[in-house]
Amino acid sequence: MLLLLGLCLGLPLFSKSQEGARSWDDAAEQVSLRVPRQLRLLQRLKAKPLMTEFSVKSTIISRYAFTTVSCRMLNRASEDQDVEFQMQIPEAAFITNFTMLIGDKVYQSEIVEKAKKSHDRIEEKRNKTTDNNEEKGADMFRASLVIPSKDKAAFLLSYEELLQRRLGKYEHSISVRPQQLVGRLTVEVNVLERSGISALEVLPLHNSRKKGSGTAEGDTGPPPSTVINQNETFAKVIFKPTVVQQAKIAQNGILGDFIIRYDVKREQSVGDIQVLNGYFVHYFAPKDLPPLPKNVVFVLDISASMVGAKLQQTREALVTILNDLRPQDHFNIIGFSNRIKAWKDHLLPVTPENIRSGKLHIYHLSPTGGTDINGALQKAIKLLNNYVAQNDIEDRSVSLIVFLTDGKPTFGETNTLKILSNTKEATGGQICIFTIGIGNDVDFKLLEKLSLENCGLTRRVHEEEKAGAQLIGFYDEIRTPLLSDIRIDYPPDVVEHATRTLFPNYFNGSEIIIAGKMVDRKFDQFHVEVTASNSKKFVILKKDIPVESQKLGNDVTVTAGPTSDSGKDPNHIERLWSYLTVKELLSSWVQSSSEQEKEQLRQKAQALALNYHFLTPFTSMKLKKPGFHTGGLEESRGMSAATGPETVVQSLRGADVQPGPALKKSYSPRIKITKTSVDGDPHFVVDFPLSKLTVCFNIDGEPGDILQLVSDHLDSGVTVNGELIGAPAPPNGHKKQRTYFRTITILINRPERSYLEITPNRVIMDGGDRLVLPCNQSVVVGSRGLEVSVSANANVTVTIQGTIAFVILIHLYKKPAPFQRNHLGFYIANSKGLSSNCHGLLGQFLNQDAKLIEAPAVSGKNLSNQPFPAEGVPEAILNVKGRRVPVVWKQRKIYNGQEQVDCWFDRNNAAKLIDGVYKDYLASHPFDTENSLGLRKSWRAETGSLLEERV
């Protein structure tokens, strides 16, 4: 897709100051002979805008890839300058967002409807090569703008794609072509596969089409400076070359494609099925099956345009392919120009003699005449139909046509619609056509439709590429059919809106992918049944799949995206389903010949693309009016991804956040929050479930105090500290000032050291790799047993090893009063993983119980037997840890101020309720894990040397 955003989005391409600068340039050109050539070169280099950073961060979750590209530019010149950002993206990818920062202005993109009249024009643009730096299978994204003198600009581009399995591997390619040497160049790829990663490799930089550039020395392994870290389900690859290393690869900054290949561990039976929040994806890739026999006809263009290297390379490739045919296969060869030359009048079995004869026929084909595509296809189809009809074939087989041409139909039937209809009618859905187009003059649209309408695939070979190698590679993908007539069924009362479930063939090394939306999430399981033909028998596979959200692995979970209008958090499986559905609708639109049907398909594809922010042939991208940006590029990165993660250990952001301050809207948390908490001024609440008592108390601290809320550093390895912020007290109040929690710090030292710092605006996560998450966007990120879930402007949920869970409520005010501050509330949702030695202002009560030993009697009634006595009753006595604590009955508002809690209130600042005194719970800094109470000495006495070793 070629997007000249500087033009189509109305951005100025040059200003008046530039016009003056250009006049000056014209004058300078007249006296250029007086200036040495080397000096003129230095002047031009100095004037060129400098790229200070080029960064690509990509996360692949279950084959679905989220990629974000960020680039910083600096105009060092004394005048405004034009600059163009360009990025090659994979042809199968959908752009989801683009953001530009120019000075302090933010230009945010949005995906909108496209007028119907421009559909065909866009299709043409996607299929044309418009720049000699472009690689095959890639589209070029461009954006032009003007950077003011001495100012900076930044570009952020996000796109998504589903990786296809070919020849037993998934391949993820990232274009690294910044067009100049860059001081900070980083490519980071994170791969998360629940079923396990196998055979991961990083290829040498690939750059076949650009002269004057290439790969680094050696050319056999990963590029220089590449670092690979991998465990069973997670891999992290970083490519971070220095300027010197970049220059050794390519001095012009066109380094090439950074390519990662890998496969996954897979079970037999029905395949890998993953379910998450009402959506599922089914990966089906069986192996170790006997291959099906092939009936194949090779159709080769031998018109005059094929003369020379193209025909020679194709001949050599076909000879190689003939050697690869199996004894149970049958084959024939057709050469066509304006005449159709079939090797034999019927298909022949694969024997040494027939293979030798076929090779001789190939070398005797000579280029001449025009191109009768329709006649060649009809001849090949007739040969296959006759063979199947005349032979009582005991074994089930697959009929294929491999069709290669470099031109357009010029002889016989030349109307493309007629050729398509003739072919479809003749095949009857029983023959698959695989097409290869060579060069720039080929009618690639015709070949694409021929393959789409006849269960095949198509490939394009560029003019300067070796056609023979491409033909062999393409044939390798289809050389081993394992199954035919595959049908995958799901219960209609459980699954709706599934992508296509019928497939004519399955070839070894590929993969069938189905995604769907589930009708009702309350089902415990659903039944999956796969039916297919294999050699001499039918294959039926059945399995019942649990319908609960599944994690990607024991230590890694990632789900990201903005909160939708319906309040639901999108996830990677939902994104995958929408991507696959849009792709199938676009394919059906290309195939359809009915205007009414095409319009219906267009509307469906457009609606889905708009909902999920996909840039497609039926949608377009425009920039909103600029907003003002006050933070760094890292804070703006949230605007760069429409949905989904860009990395596991870097920023995972959404796209529907407007520039400027975070939206401060009321939000009803959906997560269940327990009573044990501290919130507000701060008000502490402790729940004793055994005795069904709730106790509350206040702590009057000072601004800047850091309170130790949970201290279990020596056992579970968890510590929670909260820092207070001050505010004036309300008028006529009994307090001199108010205090709130503005920062909650959670420290974990098992299995590895990491920490979280949470404020109302952001979450900082550091476990070796620093990650900053904004609190105004929904996101879930996890690693090494730690999961952090942000619900936009509402709460942050922290889960540790699946047995400890904290919920931090975010309190925001649109128009705060003088005594109000944006602040946090801390709630303990799950304390199973905390030890019996846990301490802290809240932690000390988790494994304790309380008992009401002296309840006041009012009007002859004992209030200890009444669950809800009236507020303001006389004082009672509570027994906690052997201490007698005077309390009174009170009602408290918690849960964002929306629910009441009835509790026994300690009015004495918790003096008799807590161990020690207030100052014993003060931490020296947010990351302090020490417990200053005398309790630690008793623990040391009980555990002896073991404790000393652990400390």
N, C-alpha and C positions, 0 to 999 in steps of 0.2 A: 504494500500500500504506500503510495507516495503522497505525503501530506505536507504541503508547503504552508505551514501554519502562519508564517509571517504575512502571507498574502490572504489566505482564506479567513483568517481570524481578525483581520483589520488592524494588525499591529503596524506601526510605521516602520518602513524599511530604511528610511534615512531622514534626517532632519535638516533644517536650514544650515546649521553649523557644518553639516557634512558637505552640503553643496559648496560652501566656501572652501572647505578642506579639499574637495575634488578640484576646484579651480586652482588652488595652490599646487595640487599634485600635477596639474597640466603644465603650470609654469615651471615646476621643478623638472618635469620631463624634458623641457626645451634646453635646459642647461645640464642635462644628465651626463653629457659627454665629458664635462669637466670633473665629474666625481668618479673616483676609482670604483671599479666594479665590486670589489670586496666591501667597500664602504656602503655602496647602494644596497647590497644584500643585507648588511647588518641593519641598515635603516628600515628595510622592509620587515625583517624579523622582529625588530623592536616594536614596530607599529602593530604587528599582528596581536590580537587579543590572546592572552596567555591562559591556557587551561591549567588550573592549579590542582584540580582533583578530578579523577574519573573513577567511579566506584560502581560495581555491579554486585548486587546481593540477591541470591536466588535460593528459594526453599522448595524442595520437592517432597510432597507428602502423598504417599501412595500413588506414585506416577504423575500426580498433578503438580505442575510447577508454577510458582509465583515468582516473578522477577521484577526487581526495581533497579533502574539505572539512574545514578545521580552524577551531575557534572557541574563543576564550578568554573567560571570564567572571570578574568580580570582584564579590564581595558586600561593599559598603562599609558596610552597615548593622551595627548592634550586635546584631542577632539573626539566627538562621538564616533563609534565604529559599528559597522555591520558585523554580525556574527551568525553563524548557522550551526545549529545542533543537529547532528544526524546519527541515527542508530539503526543498524540492521536487526530486525527481529525475525524469528522463525515464521515461515509462511503459514503455519497452522495456528499461530498464536493470535489471541485477541488483545488489543490494547485496552486497558481499563481506566487509565488516567494519565494526565499530563499536567504538570505544574511548572510555571516559570516564576522565578524571583528576580526582579530587576531593582536594585537598590533596596528600598524598603517597601516595594509594592509586590503583591502576590497576584499572579494571574492563574486562576484555578480553572480547570477544564470541566466540561460536563458533556455527557453523551445525549444527543437529541435525535429526533426523527430526521430522516433525509427525504427530500422530495423524490417522488417516484421516477421522475424523468431522468435522473442522473444515475440510475442503477447500472445500466449497460456501460456507461462511461467508467464507472468505478471498477467494474469487472475487468475492463480492458487494462486499466492502470495496474491492477494487481498482477496481471499476467505479463506485463512488459518489463524488460530490464532497462532502467533509465540511467544507470550509473555504472561505470566500469569497475567500481570498487565492490559491487554487490556480489554476494555468493549465491550459488544455486540454492533453491529452497528458502530464500530469505526475501523479506520486503524491507524497503527503506523508509524510515520515518524521518522527516525533516521539519525543523522549525527555525524561522528566521526572525531576528529582532535587532534592535539597536541598543548598544550599551553606552550610556553616557560616559564622558571623559572621567577617568580616574575612578570609575565605579565598578561594581561587581554584578554578576548575574549567576543564577543557578538554574539547572534544568532537572526535573525529576519525571521519569517515564516508567510506567508499570504495565506489564502484560502478563497473560496467563496462557498456559497450553497444557494439553494432555499428551504425555510422552507415549509414542507408539513403539511397540516391541518389534524389532526386525532382526532376523538372524540370531535370535536368542538374546538380544541385548536392547536395553533402553539407552537412548542417546540424548543428552542435553547439551546444546551448543549455545555459547554466548559469544557475540561479536565483540572483539576488543580492538577497535579501530578509532582511537581518539584523534587521529590525523596529526598529532604532534606528540613529542615526548612529554610525559606528565610527572610532576614531582611526587604526587601520591596517586598511585594506580593500584586498585585492589579489586579482585574478583573473589567472591565468597559464595560457595555452594554448600547447602546443607541438604542431606538426603535422609528422610525418615520413612522406613518401610516396616510396618508391623510384622510382616511375615519373615523378615530377615534379609539382609543385603548379601549378595554373592558376586564375586568376580568384578569388583569395582576397579576401574582403571581410568587414568587421565592420559589422553592422547597428546602427542606433540601439537603445537599450534598449526592450524590448517589454514592456508591462504593461497589457494591454487590460482586465483584469478588476477592477482595484483602483481604486476612486475615490480622489481626492485625491493620486494619484501619477502619474507619467508619465515622459516623457523630457526630456532636457536641451534647452536652446534650440537651434534649428536643425532638429533631428529629421530630418536627412537623411544624416548620416555617422556614423562611430564615436562612441561616448560620449566626453566630455571626459577627457583624460589618457591615452587609449589610445595605445600605442606598438606599431607593427608592424615587425618585422624579418624579412626573407624572402630566401632564395636559391632555387635550383632545386628542391631536395628538402626543405627544412626552413623552417618558419616559426615565429616566436615572437611571441605577442601578449600584452601586459600592459595591464591596466586597473587603475589605482591612483589613484582619486579622493581628493582631500583632503576633510575634513569640510565645508568650504564648498561644494565641488563637489557632494558628496552632497546637501547641503541644498537646492541649486538644483534638483536632480532630484526629490527627495522627502524632505520633512522627517521623515516617519515611518519612514524607513529601508527602505521597500519600493521598491527601485530598478527591479526588473524582470528580464527575461531578457537575459543577455549572449549574443549569437548570432554565431557565425562560420559563414560559408558558403564553400565552395571546391569545386573539381573537380580531377581529376588528368589529366595527359597520358596518353593511351592509344594503344596500337597497334591496328591492325586485326587480322585473323585470329582466333585462338582466344581472345584476351584476355590479361590479365596473370595469370601463375601464379607464386606465391612458395612456396618450399620451405624449411623450417627444422627441423632435428632430428627428422625422421621424420613431419612434418605438412606439409600443403600447403593453400593457399587459392587459388581460381580466381575471378577477377573477369571477368565477361563483359558487355560493354556496347558492342555494335557501333553504328555510326552511318553516316550517308550512304547508307542503304538506301531504296528506294522503299516508301512506306507500304502496308500491306495495306488492302483495302476493309473497311469496318465495316458490319455489320448491327446496328443499335442501336434498342432500344425504351426510351423514357423513361417511367418509371412514377411518377406524382406523386400523393401523398396529398392529396385535397381534402375530407377529412372536416371536421366543424364546428370541430374544434380548430385547424385551419390558418387560420382567419379572421384577417384583419388583415395585419400587416407580414410575417409568415412567408410567406403565399401570394403577396403582392405581390412580395417579393424573389425568391422562387423562379420566378415567371413571368418577371421581368426577366432572371434568370440563364439560363433555358431559351431565351429569345429570343437572347441572346448566343451560346449554344452552337449553336443552329441556324445562325446566321450562319457558324459555324466549320466546319460539315460540308463534306466534300470531294465533288466531283462523282461519284466512284465509290462513295460510301456510299449506304446505304438506311436509312430510319428510319420510326418511328411513335411516337405519343404516346398514353399511357393516363392518364386521371384516374380515381381510385377513391375511393369512400367505402363505403357499403353497396351501391352500384351501380358497375358497371364501365363506364366510358365510353371506348371506343377511338375515336381520331380517324378511322381508316380500318380496313377489315377485312383489309388486307394492307400490307406494307411498300412504301414509295414511294421512287423514286430522288430524289436531291438535285437539284432544279431551282429556279430563282427562283420559279416559280409555286407549287410545293409548299412551299417555305420560307415564302412569304407566307401560304398557307392554314394551315400548321401554327401560325404565330404567332397568327392570328385564333382558332384553336381554343383555344390556351393562355389567351388573355384572356377567352374565354367560359366557362371552367371556374369554377364557383362552389362555395364550401364548404358542405357539408350532410351530415348523417347520420353513420353509424359508420365502421368501418375493416375492410374485407375484404381482408386482406393475402394470404391464400391464393388467393382468386379473381383478384386483380390479377396475381399472379405466374403463375398458370396461363394466363391470357389472353396475357400477354407471351411466355411460352415457346411457346405454340401458334402465335402469329404468326411467330416466328422459325423454328420447325421447319417450318411450312408453306412459308415462303419458300425455305428451303434445299432442301426436297424437290421443290417445283414448278418450280424454276428450275435449268436445267443451267448451273451457275456455272463458267465457265471459270477465272476467277481464284479463287485461294484467298482466303477472307475470314474475318473474326473476328466471331462473334455475341456481343453484349453486352446486358445489361439494367442500366440505371442506375435504382435504386429509392430513392425518398425518402419518409420518413414521420416523423411526430412522436409516434406513439402505439403502442398495443398492439392485437393483433387483437381486435375486439369484435363482428364480424359474420361469418357463414359459419363456416368452420372456425377455431376459436380455440385448439385444442390445438397447442402449439408443436412437439411431436415429430411430430405428423401433418403439419403444414405443412412441416417440414424433409424428411420422407420423401417427401411428394408432389412437392416441388420437385426433389429429387435424382433421383427416378425420371423426372420429365418432361424434365429437361435432358439426361440420359444422358451427362453429362460433356462435352457439346459447346457449352454456353452458360455464359458467365461472368457472375456477378451482382455488381454493385458497389452497396453500400448506404450510405445516409447517414441517420443518426438525428438528429433535431432536438429539443432541449430535454431536460428532466429526466424526462418521463413515458414516453419511448420505451423499448421492450423491446430494449435494446442487445444483450443476449445472443443474442436471436433473430437480429438483423441480423448479428452477428458470425459465428454459425454458418452462416447462409445464404451469406455470402461465403466462409468457409473451405471449405465443402463444395462450392462451385461456382466454384472458381478465381478468386475476386474479392478485393476489398479492402473495408474498411469505414471510415467516418469518423464522428466524433461532433461535432455542432455544439451548443454551449451556448446556453442560452436567450437571453442578451443579445448574442450574436454575430450577425452578418449572415449569414443562411442563403444568400443569393444569392452572395455572394463565396466562401463555402466550397464551394458547388456548382460554381462555375466553376473554382476551384482544383483540386478533385477531378477534374473532367472533363479538365482540362489534363494530368493525369498519364496518362490513358488515351486521349487523343485521337488518338495516332499509333502504332498497332501496326505494328511492323516485321517481326516474326517470329512464327510460331506452331509449335506442336508441337516444341518444342526438346528435344533429347535430348543429353546430354553423357556420353561413355563414357571410362572409364579402364581400363587392363589390370587384371583381377581378381587377377593374381599380383603386382601391385605396390601396389595401393590397396585398403584395407579401411575399413569404417566411414565411408564418405562420406555426407555429407548428401544431400538429395534431388537427383536429376539429371534429372528430367523436369519441364518447365514448359510450361503451355498457351500462354502468350503472352509476348512481350517488347515493352514499350512504350518509345518513344523517351524518353530522359532518365532511365530507371531503370537497374537493374543486377541481373544474376543473380550470386549468390554461392554457391559450393560449397566446402566444406572437408572434408578427409579425413585419415585416419591411414594411413601407408604400412606395408606388410607388412615390407619389408626395406630397410634404408637402404643396402645395398651396390649396389643398381642404379645404373647410370650415368645412365639416363634412362628416362622412361616416355612412352607415346604418348597423346595427347589428341585426341579426335575429337568435333566438334560437328555435329549434324545438325538441320536446321530447315527450315520452309517459308517462302518469301518470294515473294509475288505469284504468278507463274506457274511457279515452279521450286523444286526442293529445293536447299538450301544445305548443303554438306558442307565443313567446315574441319578440317584435320589439322595436328598439330605434335608434334615430339618435344621433351620438356622435360628439361633436365639435373636430376638428383636430387642436388644438393649444396646445403648451406645457403647462402642468399643474403643479401647485405647490403642494407640499405635505401638505400644510396647510397655515393658515394665517400668521404664524410667523416662519415657519421653511422650508427651502429648502436646499437640499444637492444634488449635482451632482459632481462626481469627477472622475479623471482618467487622464492619460497622453494624450497629443496631438498626434493623430494618424498621419500616413504618409500623409493622405489626407487632413490634417488640421482640421478635425472634432474632437470635444471633446466627447469622449465616455460618456455614462450616465448609470445609474443603470438599466434602462429598456432595453437598448441595451445589457448590460451584462447579464441580465436575459434571454433575447431572445437567446443569443449565448449559454448560459449554458443549457437551455432547448432543444435547437436544437441539441447540441452535445450529450446530454443524450438520445434523441430519436434515433439518428444515431447509438449510441452504442447498444441500445436495439435492433434495427433492425438488426445490425450485428450479435448479439448473436442468434437471431431467424433464420436468413437466412441459408439455406442449399446449396445455389448456390455459387460456388467459385467466379464466375464473379461478382455477386451481392455483395458479401462480400467485394471484392476488391474495388468496387465503393463506398460502404458505408465507408470503411476504409479511402479512400482518402478524401472524403468529411469531415468526422469527424476530420481527422488529419489537414486538411487545416484550418478549423474553430478553432480548438484548438490552433494551432500555432498563428493564428491571434489575439486571445484573451488571449494568455499565460496561457492555461489550461494544467495541467499535467494529462494526460489520459492514457489508455492502448496503445494508438498509438503515444504518445509523451514521451519524456524523459527529464530529467533535468541535465544540466551540469554546472559547475562553469567556469566563464571566468578567464583569467589570473588576478592576483591580481592587484588592483589599490591602490593608497595611500590615506589615510583618515586623514584629519586634524581636523575635527570638533568632536562634541560629538555624542553620540548615537542618540539624538533627530534629528540631522541633517541627520544622516544616515537612519533614519526611512523611508525617502522617497524611499529608495531602497527596502523596505520590502514589498510593496504592488504592484502587477502588475497593477491593476487599482482599482479605487473605494475607498471610504472612510474607514478609520479604526475607526474613531469616529467623532462625530459632534464637540466636544469641544477639541479635541486633533488633532494630525497630520493626515491630509488626503493627501496621497501621491501617486505618480505614480511609475512605475517600470522600465521604459526604460531610466532612467537617469544614465549615467556612473559615476563611482567614480571620484572624483577630482573636479576641478573648474567647475562652471556652463558654459554651452555652450553659447557663445556670438554671436548669429546669427541675421541677419536682419529679421524682422518680420513685415508684413503688418497688422496692426490692422483691425479687421473686424467690430469693433463697430463704430457707427456714433458719431463723436466728434464735439461739438459745438465750436464756435470761442472764447467764453469767457474763457480765459485761462491765464496761466503763464508758460513759458517754456524757456529753453535755459539759457541765461546769466544774470539775467532772463528778458525775454521780456513779457510784459503784453499785452493782447488783450481783448478789451471789445466790445461786440456786442450790438447795440441798434436796435432791430428788428422793432420797430414802425417807426422810421425815416430812416431805412435801412442804418444806418451809422455804421462804425467800427472804433474804436479809439484804438491806441496802445501807449505804453509808456515803458520806462525802469526805473528800480530802481537800483541804484548803492549802494548796501549794503556792509557790511563787513563780512568776513568769521566768522561763529559762530552766526550771527544775526538770530533771529527767527521772521519771519514775520507773522502777522495775516492776512490770506487771506480771510477767511469767519468768521464772528462773529455774531451768532444768538443764543447765549446761553440762553437768557432769554425767547425766544419765541419758536422756533422749537427745541431748545436744542442742536444745532449743532455748533461746532467751528472747523475751519481748520487752522493749523499753519504749516509753512514750514521753515526748518532750512537750512541756506546757507553753502556751502563749497567753499573754494577758490582754484584758479589755476592761474599760471602765464599767463600774457596776450600774445597773438601771437606777433611775431616780427613785428615791424613797425606799430603796432596798436596804436590807440589813448587812450586806457585804460591802466592803470597800472596793473590791475589784472582782472581776470574773477571770477564770482561767479555763482554757480549753486545750485539747491535744491537737497540735498542728503537725506533728510528725510521729509516726509509729515505725520503729526499727525492729526487724525480726532477724535474729542471727541463728544460723544452723551450722553445726560442725560435723554432721554425719549424713550421708556417707562421705561427703566432701564439704569443705568450708564454703559458705555462701551467705549473703545477707540481702535483705530487702529494706529499702527506705521508702516509706509511703507518706505522701502529703496529699492534700485535696486536689492537687493539679497533676501529679505524676507519680509513677512508681519506678524506682531505680532497682534493678536486679543485678547483682554481681556475684557470679560464681566462677570467676576467672575470665569471663567475657562480660563486659558491661552492657546492660540493656536498659533503655529508657522508654517507658510506656506512658502515654498521656492518659489521664483519667477521664477524658471526654470522648473516648472511643472504646467500643467493646472489643476485647481480645482475650485469648487464652494462650498462655505459653508455659511450657514445662520442660524440665530437664533434670536427670539424675534424682528422681523421686520428689522433686519440688514442682508444684503446679501453681501458677498465678492466673486468676481469672478476673478481668476487669469488666464490670458492667457499667456502661457509660454514665458518668455523673451520678452513680448510685452507690456502688460498693466494690470492694476488692476482696476476693476470696483466696486465701493461701492454704494449700493442702500440702502436708509434708508426709511422705511415705504412705499416704493413704490412711493414716491412723490419727493424724492431728490436723485440725482445720480451724482457721481463724477467719472471721469476717470483719472487715473494716468498713463501716458506713461512712459515706462522704456527705457532709452537710454543707450545702452551698446556699448563698443568699443573693437574690437578684439586686435588692437594695438594702444592704445591711444597716441596721440601726447602729449607733455609736458603741453599744455594748455587745454587738454581735460580731463574730469572726467566722470565716470559713474554717471548719474543723473536722475532726475525725472521731468516730466511735469504734471501740474495740470489743468484739464479741467472740467468745470461745464456742465454736460450733461442735467440735469433736476433740475430746481430751484423752481418748483411749491410749494414745501413744506416749503420753506424759507419765513420768514415773511417780511412785508414791512419795518420793523426796522432793517433788516439785514445790517451788516456793514463789515468792513475789506477792504483790498486793492482791492479785486474783488467784494465782497458782496455788497458794497455801491452803485454799479451801476446796480444791478439786477432789481430793480423796478423803475429805472429812465429812462429818455430819453434825447437825445442830439439833438441840432439843429445847422446847419451851418448858421450863421447869416451874415457873411461877407466872401464871396467866392471870390478869386482873378479872375480877367478877363485876359485871355491870347488870343491875336489876336482877340479881340472883342468878345470872347465867355465867358459866365458865367459858371465856372466849377461846380457850385452847381447843375446844371442840367445835368452834365455828370457823369455817374456812375464810369467811370474809367479814370480820368485825368492822365496825364503823371507824372512820379516821378520827384520830384525836382521843382514843380511849386511853385510860391511865397506863402508866409504865408497866412493862412486863420484864421478866428475866429470861435470858437465853443462855443456854450452856453450849459453849463452843470451845473445843480443845481443853475442857476442864475449867474454863474461865466463865465467870458470871458476867453477862453483858446486859446492861439495862437497855431496853428497846421500847419503841412505841409503834403503833400501827400507822401505816402511811400508804398513799398511792403515788406511784411514780410513772412518768411518761418516758417510754423508751421506744426503740424501733423507729427512729426518724421522727419521734414525737407523735406517732400515729396510734400507739397502743398504750394501755394502762397496765401497770404491774402493781399488784398489792404486795406489800412487804413489811417486815419488821425493821424499823429504822433505828440505827445507832446514832444518837444525836451528838455524841461526844467526839466527833472527828475520828471515830474508829479507835479511840485510845485503848479500850480493853478488848476490842475484837481482833485486831491484828497482832501478830508476833512483833515484839520490839516496839520501836517508835518510828515516826514518819521519816526521820533522817536516815534510818537504816535502809530505806528503799530508794535512796537517791543514788543514781548512777553518775559516775564522774564524766562520762561522755556517752553518746548514743550507742557505741559499740562495746560498752562495758558489760562483761559477763560475770563479774565477781559478785558474790553474795556476802555483804558485810555483817550479816547477823551471826550471832554465836552459834546458830544451828549448824554451821559448817564444821565447827569443831566437833560437835557430837557425831556428825556423819563420818568425820575422819576417824574418830575413835571406834566406830562400829565397823568400818570397812578396812581399817588398817592400811597396810602397804598397797593393797589393790587400788585404793583411792589415790594414793600418792603417785602411783604409776599412771593413772588416768589423767591426773592433773598435769 
